[in-house]
Amino acid sequence: MTSEQRQKSLDMMSKVYGWEMSDGPGDYFAHTADQVFGEVWSREGLSIRDRRLLLLGALAQSGQIDVAEIQASSALANGELTPEQLEEISLFLCYYVGWPLGTKMHFMFGKVIDNHRKSQKE
């Protein structure tokens, strides 16, 4: 991996998460940066918002609410989703992933929205 390719990967990670990413140590970080962000998130055909929506659905289905929280926070911070859209997503997901998992997403989104609104006031 060249330093130019790594920087492209780090730039995409920064864009997806909404904060500056720096290079990290080890194979795990290298695969995350170079494959997941340098290749998958960088592909043409879907926007970052599209990919994030798909990911939120997959995370909801698998009950990975903690990871979904990071994605929801980034979506709000990046202006990809509004608080109202997150609320609608949680209701929609209740019907497709089941009410208990959708409800977990709903309450987590509420926390993310509250935190986002507080940060907007600062």
N, C-alpha and C positions, 0 to 999 in steps of 0.2 A: 504494500500500500504506500503510495507516495504521499508526501506531506500535503500536496494539493488535493488529492482525493480525500484524505482525512479531514482537511479543512472544509471541504464540501459537505462531508458527513456531519461535522460539528455544527456547521451553519444550519443544516436542516434540523438537527436536534434543537438548536436555539430557536429556530422559527416555530417548531411544533410546540415546544414547552413555554416559549415566551420569556426565557431568561438565557443569559450567556452561558454556553457550555464550553468547558475547557477539556482538553484531552485527558484521558484517564489511563491508569495502568492495567496491564494484563489482557489476556485473550478475551475474557468475558466482555470487557468494555470495548475492545476492538471489534468484536463481532456485532455488538449492539450498535455501535456507531456506524460501522462500515456496511453491514448488511441491512439491518433494520432501517436505519435512517438514510444512509448513503444510497441504498438500492430501492427498498420497498417504499418508503415514504416519498422518495424523489421521483418515482415513476410518473409518466404522463398518464392522463386518462381520468384521474380522480383528483379533486382538490384536497388540501389538508382537511378542510371541513368535512368533506365526504368520508375520508378515511377515519376521521375522529368519530363520526356518527356510527360507522360500522363497528369501530372498536368499542364504543360505549355499549352497543347492543351485545357484542360478544362477551364483554366483561360482565354485563348484567346477567346474561345467561349462565355464566360460570360462577357467579357470586363473588367476583373479585372487586368488591366495592371500594377497597382501598386504592387500587390502581385506577378505577373509574373516577375516583375523586381527583386525582392528579390531572386526568384528561379533562374533566369538567371545569376545573379551575383554569386550566390553560385555555380552553375554549372561550370562557368568559373574558379572560385577560386579553386574548388576541382578537376579541370582537367577532368570533366565528358563530357564537350562539348568544342569545339573550337569556336573561333569567326566565322569562316567560316561555321560551322555547325549551329550556331544560325542564321546566315543570310539565310541559306537554309531552316531552320525551318520556318522563317517568310514568305518566298515565298510560301512554301508548305501550310502553314496555310491560306494564302490569298484565296486559292482555296477551302478550306473546311469550314472556318468560315466566309468568305466574305472578299472582298477587304478592306473595311474600318477598320475592326478589325485587319486583318492581317497587314495592313499598320501601325496601332498603335503599334503593336508588333515590326514591322521592325524598326521604329524610336526609340522605347524604347531599343531594342537590340543594336542599334547603339550607344546609350548613354552608355549602360552597357559595351560594347566593348571598347569604348574610355576610360572610367574610369578604366577598367581592364588593358589596355595597359599603361596608365599613372602610375598605381600602380606598374607595373612590372619594370618600369624605375627607380623607387625610391630606 
